[in-house]
Amino acid sequence: MAPNGRDEMQPAPVIKTDKPFLDALNGIAADRPPVWFMRQAGRYLPEYRELRAAKGGFLEMAFDPDTACEITMQPIRRFDLDAAIIFSDILTVPMALGQHLEFVQGEGPKLGELNISALNYSNFTRLNEVYHAITATKDKLKAEGHNATALIGFCGAPWTVATYMIEGGSSRDFMKSKRMMIEQPQAMSSLMNILVEASATYLINQINAGAEAVQIFDSWAGVLDSENFKRWCIKPTQQIVELVRAAHPHVPIIGFPKGAGQNSLKYAQSTGITAIGIDHTLPTEWAARTLQPVLPVQGNLDPAYLLAGGDPMIMAAEQILGDLKNGAYVFNLGHGVNKETPPENVEALVNFVKGR
């Protein structure tokens, strides 16, 4: 096998489906690419805000299968999107491993003190509610006639999830995580190994429940230097991909190493992912020249353009579409939909991408 794990692999036969999103991930280019948005179900939608007011906190909604299904379906009903992504959070895995998790209004996630030796699978059955939500959403898509809409499952990448577990929440400089990485590499390796196994199990179970593709979010990949990126981002993702592929060889896996920059190429070559998501800081001309010959690309409109709307949004989207038109491609944002985004901007962008 070639060093990048791709050049000498026997390619799987490309079979066209009735779902444009899956076709793009399978390497089929289209005149008009499929489109979905990260964080497409959320606070910018009035129907979401109404449901949240009735149901309470984030975790209460995410672990109620009927509610999670309904939230997942909201943007599908409102916009003509090519993929739904199950309503959940990347921090469900550390919670399932026994670390305390809560979402504080106005502050975001807060995790309890990390004790690596105490992490275990005794609470992992809590994730069954996510799998139930996936099955319910798959049935709902079919029942409501969204037959061309694919369903995405997801997890956080080990490095990103580890930073939340170590920092106790969000961070500006990730110094606790980096210090542990430098001073206690064995402890960091132990944590990463746990997260690799747990994340792969989580993704496999999501696929068993009905997810047709999965995405691995490495939101904080960009805070690492090149060598540590290889060790703590590429290697764990590669291990997850191998474990998922052993169970589901033909299910597409998208990797999203946000902020990776030119490290994205090594990530694309080495992890074994099916497609790569790129953030809005990565030039699309570079992605077309360097990444698209290796694998399908997904991204990367700056969410600020979606927030602003109008001609600037359309011009920015047109540039991206032009740069990436010659290869397999999924239109998306470079990060999630901003909570202040007017829904009519989303509708206008989808219509433009689809040529309406």
TADAKA-V322372 format. One record per pair of residues at least 24 apart in sequence whose ideal C-beta (glycine too) atoms are under 6 Angstrom apart, sorted by sequence separation. I is the first residue (numbers start at 1). J is the second residue. If there is no record, write none. Layout:
# TADAKA-V322372
[[I/J] [I/J]]
This chain:
# TADAKA-V322372
[[98/123] [265/290] [48/74] [62/88] [268/294] [47/74] [96/123] [268/295] [297/324] [96/124] [45/74] [162/191] [41/71] [96/126] [241/271] [303/333] [41/72] [96/127] [241/272] [307/338] [296/328] [297/329] [298/330] [301/333] [302/334] [303/335] [41/74] [234/267] [238/271] [299/332] [41/75] [158/192] [161/195] [229/263] [237/271] [238/272] [298/332] [300/334] [307/341] [40/75] [288/323] [292/327] [299/334] [303/338] [306/341] [221/257] [222/258] [234/270] [284/320] [288/324] [309/345] [158/195] [221/258] [222/259] [234/271] [158/196] [221/259] [222/260] [285/323] [314/352] [213/252] [214/253] [215/254] [216/255] [217/256] [218/257] [219/258] [221/260] [284/323] [306/345] [196/236] [200/240] [204/244] [284/324] [199/240] [203/244] [207/248] [88/130] [196/239] [200/243] [204/247] [155/199] [192/236] [196/240] [200/244] [207/251] [36/81] [58/103] [36/82] [41/87] [57/103] [35/82] [36/83] [155/202] [34/82] [86/134] [155/203] [174/223] [114/165] [114/166] [111/164] [153/206] [111/165] [280/334] [279/334] [111/168] [163/220] [153/211] [160/218] [110/169] [157/216] [160/219] [109/169] [151/211] [154/214] [160/220] [21/82] [151/212] [152/213] [153/214] [154/215] [156/217] [157/218] [20/82] [21/83] [108/170] [150/212] [152/215] [65/129] [69/133] [68/133] [72/137] [84/149] [63/129] [90/156] [65/132] [69/136] [73/140] [83/150] [84/151] [85/152] [86/153] [65/133] [69/137] [83/152] [76/146] [65/136] [69/140] [94/165] [134/206] [138/210] [76/149] [91/164] [159/232] [116/190] [131/205] [135/209] [159/233] [116/191] [119/194] [134/209] [135/210] [134/210] [134/211] [131/209] [158/236] [157/237] [97/198] [93/198] [93/199] [93/202] [90/217] [22/150] [19/148] [21/150] [18/148] [19/150] [25/252] [25/274] [25/275] [4/269] [5/272] [79/346] [79/347] [80/350] [25/296] [79/350] [24/296] [44/337] [38/333] [44/339] [33/329] [34/330] [35/331] [37/333] [43/339] [33/330] [39/336] [40/337] [44/341] [29/327] [33/331] [38/336] [39/337] [29/328] [37/337] [27/328] [24/328] [24/330] [35/350] [35/353] [32/354] [32/355]]
